[in-house]
């Protein structure tokens, strides 16, 4: 029995459709139809709840409001006031009576910007919380008018295990995403509009779109030509790293899954061994083996197959092919595990019907196996492509972005993410790095959303048979 039915039975009524229908308790309705206590709840949060006997909930709303007001008065106003200037006080020093120099650090624009963005984020969160408090006061009013009493604390707690279970389960993850993903992203994106670089570390200013015009211009160390080369290689890398892994992994998974293959568990365990070893260990070992004086060149030279070391990481073309091939080694086992699970869940009666109809192995693959896998794996392929665009480990640990720099700060195998790392960590040009990060995010978000919404996985979710 649901909570709504239980509450309705205890109060002498049957469950109303309002208990499961979309909530009619909106902020607009609260101001239009609410009584004095409900409307005053927009100023003193929790007042409407307290007036209907919801003491704990009302005090909780009021406590959050008091805490927010104290924060704004003590530090919030100052943080927001500093945003336009990003600070101006430089470091100073003076000598005390004992003859020691004392230093005043002055303003730090990074801290000023961080506190400012965080304050705006907190204000936005409080605005949302304010709407929750007003709607809660209006809901308490209406339920008391209808049932004679507003829901008690026990009723609210029970609701979180029934009708509002999704709020309870999603609340903490959403808070984590907002605090540890959205807030840092907004902070880093704001740096794209500042002069924060190696020449302006302590204090920097707002420069508007200057960084965007610089990176998409034709002059300067970081320009449109360099950006275009890195972007082109990034997309080529992501394409091959995604679809070669998929096709080779699918081929091996289907080969192992054949009825005539013996020792299926052994072969799957064998290909899974690379998953058991930490990826950075495998990549560093591969890098060492493929150096000019590495074991691979030594063995080939000793066998007389080569006269000089193969340029695995010294020639641009060789380096790009090398990182793609090594990525197959670390990526194919994951695809095998994914595809194996799907192959084992394709309804056997579909294959039986195909054999009765006289379909050969290719027709069966094209008409049954591949459509089923693509329907299930489309979201996986989209996320894998996105992850490969941002695949920092493979490129940085294998080649470090080298060889033969194509610009002042980017190498032949640099992806946008490794180039961004060099611009920020190695060179200190955080503003240019932020511009590249924004562009990467926008492109990936648009491509991913359009691709997914155009796929059968989205249009016919749960409908494949």
C-alpha positions in Angstrom: 0.0 0.0 0.0 1.4 3.4 -1.0 1.9 6.2 1.5 -0.8 8.3 -0.1 -3.4 5.5 0.4 -2.3 5.0 4.0 -2.6 8.7 4.8 -5.9 8.9 3.1 -7.2 5.9 5.0 -6.0 7.2 8.3 -7.8 10.5 7.7 -11.0 8.9 6.5 -10.7 9.5 2.8 -9.4 7.7 -0.3 -6.3 8.6 -2.1 -6.8 11.7 -4.3 -5.4 12.0 -7.8 -3.6 15.1 -6.5 -1.3 12.8 -4.5 0.3 11.4 -7.6 -0.4 14.2 -10.2 2.1 16.9 -11.0 2.3 19.3 -8.1 -0.2 22.3 -8.3 1.7 24.1 -5.5 3.6 26.7 -7.4 5.1 30.1 -6.4 2.6 31.9 -8.6 -0.3 30.1 -7.0 1.1 30.8 -3.6 1.0 34.6 -4.2 -2.3 34.4 -6.0 -4.3 32.1 -3.6 -2.2 32.0 -0.5 -3.3 33.6 2.8 -1.3 36.1 4.8 1.0 33.5 6.4 1.8 31.9 3.1 2.6 35.2 1.4 4.7 36.3 4.4 6.7 33.1 4.0 8.3 34.8 1.0 10.0 37.2 3.5 10.3 35.0 6.6 10.9 31.5 5.3 9.1 28.8 7.2 6.4 31.1 8.7 3.6 29.4 6.8 4.8 26.0 7.9 5.0 27.1 11.6 1.5 28.5 11.3 0.2 25.1 10.3 2.0 23.2 13.0 5.0 22.0 10.9 7.5 23.2 13.5 10.6 21.3 12.5 10.2 22.1 8.8 9.5 25.7 9.5 12.5 26.1 11.8 14.7 24.4 9.2 13.6 26.9 6.5 14.1 29.8 8.9 17.6 28.6 9.9 18.7 28.4 6.3 17.5 31.9 5.6 19.3 33.2 8.7 22.5 31.5 7.7 22.2 32.9 4.2 21.6 36.5 5.5 24.6 36.2 7.9 26.8 35.0 5.1 25.7 37.7 2.7 26.2 40.5 5.3 29.5 39.2 6.6 31.3 38.2 3.4 28.9 37.8 0.4 28.5 41.5 -0.3 32.3 42.1 -0.2 32.9 39.1 -2.5 30.4 40.4 -5.1 31.8 43.9 -4.8 35.2 42.7 -5.7 34.2 40.9 -8.9 34.3 43.9 -11.2 37.9 44.8 -10.2 39.2 41.4 -9.3 41.3 43.2 -6.7 43.8 46.0 -6.9 46.0 46.0 -3.8 49.6 44.9 -4.5 51.9 43.3 -2.1 53.5 45.7 0.3 56.0 45.5 3.2 57.0 47.5 6.2 59.4 47.2 9.0 58.2 46.7 12.6 59.8 48.1 15.7 62.1 45.1 16.1 63.5 45.7 12.6 61.8 42.8 10.9 60.1 43.1 7.5 56.3 42.3 7.6 54.6 41.6 4.3 51.0 42.3 3.3 50.1 39.9 0.5 47.5 42.2 -1.0 44.8 40.9 -3.2 44.9 37.6 -5.1 42.7 37.8 -8.2 42.2 34.0 -8.3 40.8 34.0 -4.7 38.7 37.0 -5.5 37.2 35.4 -8.6 36.7 32.0 -6.8 34.9 33.6 -3.9 32.8 35.8 -6.2 31.7 32.9 -8.4 31.0 30.8 -5.3 28.9 33.6 -3.8 26.8 34.0 -6.9 26.4 30.2 -7.0 25.2 30.3 -3.4 22.7 33.1 -4.2 21.3 31.0 -7.1 21.0 28.0 -4.8 19.2 30.1 -2.2 16.8 31.4 -4.8 15.8 27.9 -5.7 15.5 27.1 -1.9 13.3 30.1 -1.5 10.9 28.7 -4.1 10.9 25.4 -2.3 10.0 27.1 1.0 7.2 29.2 -0.5 5.7 26.2 -2.3 5.9 24.2 0.9 4.0 26.9 2.9 1.3 27.0 0.2 1.1 23.2 0.2 0.7 23.1 4.0 -2.1 25.7 3.7 -4.0 23.8 1.1 -3.7 20.4 2.7 -4.8 21.8 6.1 -7.9 23.4 4.4 -8.7 20.1 2.7 -7.8 17.5 5.4 -7.9 19.6 8.6 -4.2 19.2 9.3 -1.0 19.6 7.4 1.3 16.6 7.0 3.4 15.9 10.1 7.1 15.3 10.2 6.5 11.5 10.3 4.4 11.8 7.1 7.1 13.7 5.4 9.8 11.2 6.4 7.6 8.3 5.2 7.1 10.1 1.9 10.8 9.9 1.2 10.6 6.1 1.2 7.6 6.1 -1.2 6.3 9.0 -3.4 9.5 11.1 -2.9 12.0 8.3 -2.9 13.6 9.7 -6.1 14.2 13.0 -4.3 16.0 11.2 -1.5 18.1 9.1 -3.8 19.0 11.8 -6.3 19.5 14.6 -3.8 23.1 13.8 -2.7 24.4 13.0 -6.3 22.9 16.2 -7.6 24.5 18.2 -4.8 27.8 16.5 -5.6 27.5 17.4 -9.3 26.6 21.0 -8.5 29.4 21.4 -5.9 32.2 19.5 -7.6 31.4 19.8 -11.3 29.2 22.8 -12.1 30.8 25.3 -9.7 34.5 24.5 -10.7 33.4 24.6 -14.4 31.9 28.0 -14.0 35.0 29.2 -12.2 37.3 27.9 -14.9 35.1 29.3 -17.7 35.2 32.7 -16.1 39.0 32.7 -16.4 38.6 32.8 -20.2 37.5 36.4 -19.9 40.5 37.5 -17.9 44.2 38.3 -18.4 45.3 35.4 -16.1 48.6 34.2 -17.6 52.2 33.8 -16.7 52.7 37.6 -16.7 49.6 38.3 -14.5 49.7 35.8 -11.7 48.8 37.7 -8.5 46.6 40.4 -10.1 44.7 40.3 -13.4 41.8 42.0 -15.0 38.8 41.3 -17.1 39.5 41.5 -20.9 36.2 40.5 -22.4 36.5 38.5 -25.6 40.1 39.4 -26.2 41.3 35.8 -25.6 38.7 34.4 -28.0 39.8 36.8 -30.7 43.4 36.0 -30.0 43.1 32.2 -30.3 40.9 32.4 -33.4 43.1 35.0 -35.0 46.0 34.5 -37.5 48.8 35.9 -35.4 50.4 35.1 -32.1 51.9 31.9 -30.6 48.4 30.5 -30.1 46.4 31.2 -33.3 43.6 29.7 -35.5 46.1 27.7 -37.6 47.6 26.0 -34.6 44.2 25.4 -33.0 42.9 23.9 -36.2 45.8 21.5 -36.5 45.3 20.3 -32.9 41.6 20.1 -33.3 41.8 18.1 -36.5 44.2 15.5 -35.0 42.0 15.3 -31.9 39.0 14.4 -34.0 41.0 11.9 -36.1 42.4 10.3 -33.0 38.9 10.1 -31.3 37.4 8.5 -34.4 40.0 5.8 -34.8 40.3 5.2 -31.0 36.6 4.7 -30.7 35.6 2.8 -33.8 38.7 0.6 -34.3 38.3 -0.5 -30.7 34.6 -1.2 -31.3 35.0 -3.2 -34.6 38.0 -5.2 -33.5 36.5 -5.8 -30.0 33.2 -6.9 -31.7 35.0 -9.2 -34.0 36.9 -10.9 -31.2 33.9 -11.1 -28.9 31.8 -12.7 -31.7 34.7 -15.2 -32.5 35.0 -16.2 -28.9 31.2 -16.5 -28.6 30.9 -19.0 -31.4 29.7 -22.5 -30.4 32.7 -24.2 -32.0 35.2 -22.3 -29.9 36.5 -24.2 -26.9 37.8 -22.6 -23.7 35.7 -19.4 -23.9 36.4 -18.5 -20.3 40.2 -18.8 -21.0 40.1 -16.5 -24.0 38.0 -13.9 -22.2 40.3 -14.0 -19.2 43.4 -13.7 -21.5 42.1 -10.5 -23.1 41.0 -9.1 -19.8 44.5 -9.3 -18.3 45.3 -5.8 -19.7 42.3 -4.5 -17.7 43.8 -5.9 -14.5 47.0 -4.0 -14.9 46.8 -0.3 -14.1 46.7 1.6 -17.4 49.5 4.0 -16.6 51.8 1.0 -16.0 51.0 -0.6 -19.4 51.5 2.7 -21.1 54.8 3.5 -19.5 56.1 0.0 -20.2 55.1 0.4 -23.9 56.8 3.8 -24.1 60.0 2.3 -22.7 59.9 -0.6 -25.1 59.4 1.6 -28.2 62.2 4.1 -27.5 65.1 4.4 -29.9 67.2 2.2 -27.7 64.2 0.2 -26.4 63.8 -3.6 -26.5 61.7 -3.6 -29.7 64.3 -1.8 -31.8 67.1 -3.8 -30.3 65.4 -7.2 -31.1 64.5 -6.1 -34.6 68.1 -4.9 -35.2 69.6 -8.1 -33.7 67.4 -10.1 -36.1 68.7 -8.1 -39.0 65.2 -6.8 -39.9 66.1 -3.1 -39.6 69.2 -1.1 -40.2 68.3 1.8 -38.0 65.8 2.2 -35.1 62.2 2.7 -36.1 61.0 6.2 -35.2 58.0 5.2 -33.1 58.0 8.5 -31.2 60.4 10.7 -33.2 58.5 10.9 -36.5 55.0 12.6 -36.5 53.2 10.0 -38.6 54.8 7.1 -36.8 54.0 8.6 -33.5 50.3 9.1 -34.4 49.9 5.5 -35.7 51.8 4.2 -32.6 49.5 5.8 -30.1 46.4 4.6 -32.0 47.7 1.0 -32.1 48.7 1.0 -28.4 45.3 2.4 -27.5 43.8 -0.7 -29.2 45.7 -2.9 -26.7 44.3 -1.2 -23.7 40.8 -0.5 -25.1 39.8 -3.7 -27.0 39.3 -5.8 -23.8 36.7 -3.3 -22.5 34.8 -3.6 -25.8 35.0 -7.4 -25.6 33.3 -7.4 -22.2 30.6 -5.0 -23.4 29.8 -6.8 -26.6 29.9 -10.3 -24.9 27.2 -9.3 -22.5 25.0 -8.1 -25.4 25.6 -11.1 -27.6 24.6 -13.4 -24.8 21.3 -11.5 -24.4 20.1 -11.4 -28.0 17.0 -13.6 -28.1 18.0 -17.0 -29.5 14.6 -17.4 -31.3 15.6 -14.6 -33.7 18.6 -16.6 -34.9 16.5 -19.7 -35.1 13.9 -17.9 -37.3 16.7 -16.5 -39.5 18.1 -20.0 -40.1 14.7 -21.3 -40.9 14.3 -18.5 -43.4 17.6 -19.5 -45.0 19.6 -16.5 -44.0 23.4 -16.9 -44.2 25.8 -15.7 -41.5 26.3 -12.2 -43.1 22.6 -11.6 -43.4 22.1 -12.7 -39.8 24.9 -10.4 -38.7 23.5 -7.4 -40.7 19.8 -7.9 -39.9 20.0 -9.1 -36.3 23.3 -8.9 -34.5 24.6 -5.4 -35.6 21.2 -3.6 -35.2 20.8 -5.0 -31.7 24.3 -4.0 -30.7 24.1 -0.5 -32.1 20.7 0.0 -30.4 22.2 -0.9 -27.1 25.7 0.5 -27.6 25.0 3.9 -29.1 25.1 5.8 -25.8 28.3 3.8 -25.0 29.9 4.8 -28.3 29.0 8.5 -27.8 30.5 8.5 -24.3 33.6 6.6 -25.5 34.1 9.2 -28.4 33.8 12.0 -25.8 36.2 10.3 -23.5 38.7 9.8 -26.3 38.6 13.5 -27.2 39.7 14.0 -23.6 41.9 11.0 -23.4 44.8 12.5 -21.5 46.5 9.4 -20.2 47.3 7.6 -23.4 48.8 10.6 -25.2 50.6 12.2 -22.3 52.1 9.0 -20.9 53.1 7.6 -24.3 54.4 10.5 -26.3 53.9 13.6 -24.1 52.4 15.3 -27.2 55.7 15.0 -29.1 57.4 14.9 -31.6 58.0 17.9 -34.0 56.1 20.7 -32.4 53.5 22.1 -34.8 53.5 25.4 -32.8 55.1 27.1 -29.9 53.2 25.1 -27.4 51.7 22.0 -29.1 53.2 18.8 -30.5 52.2 16.5 -33.3 50.3 14.1 -31.1 48.9 16.7 -28.7 45.1 16.5 -28.2 43.2 19.6 -27.1 43.3 18.3 -23.5 47.0 17.7 -23.4 47.6 21.0 -25.1 45.4 22.7 -22.6 47.5 21.0 -19.8 50.7 22.4 -21.3 49.3 25.9 -21.7 48.1 26.0 -18.1 50.5 23.9 -16.0 53.7 24.3 -18.0 53.2 27.9 -19.3 50.7 29.4 -16.9 48.4 30.7 -19.6 45.2 29.8 -17.8 43.1 32.3 -19.8 43.9 30.7 -23.1 43.5 27.2 -21.6 40.1 28.2 -20.4 39.1 29.3 -23.9 40.2 25.9 -25.3 38.3 24.2 -22.5 35.1 26.1 -23.3 35.3 25.4 -27.0 35.9 21.6 -26.3 33.0 21.5 -24.0 30.6 23.2 -26.3 31.5 21.1 -29.3 31.3 17.8 -27.4 28.0 18.8 -25.8 26.4 19.7 -29.0 27.7 16.7 -31.0 26.8 14.3 -28.2 23.3 15.6 -27.7 22.5 15.8 -31.4 23.9 12.3 -32.0 22.1 10.7 -29.1 18.7 12.4 -29.8 19.0 11.2 -33.4 19.7 7.6 -32.5 17.2 4.8 -32.1 18.3 4.4 -28.5 16.6 7.7 -27.7 13.7 7.7 -30.1 12.6 4.2 -29.2 13.9 3.7 -25.8 13.1 0.3 -24.4 11.3 -0.6 -27.6 13.8 -2.8 -29.4 12.5 -6.4 -29.7 
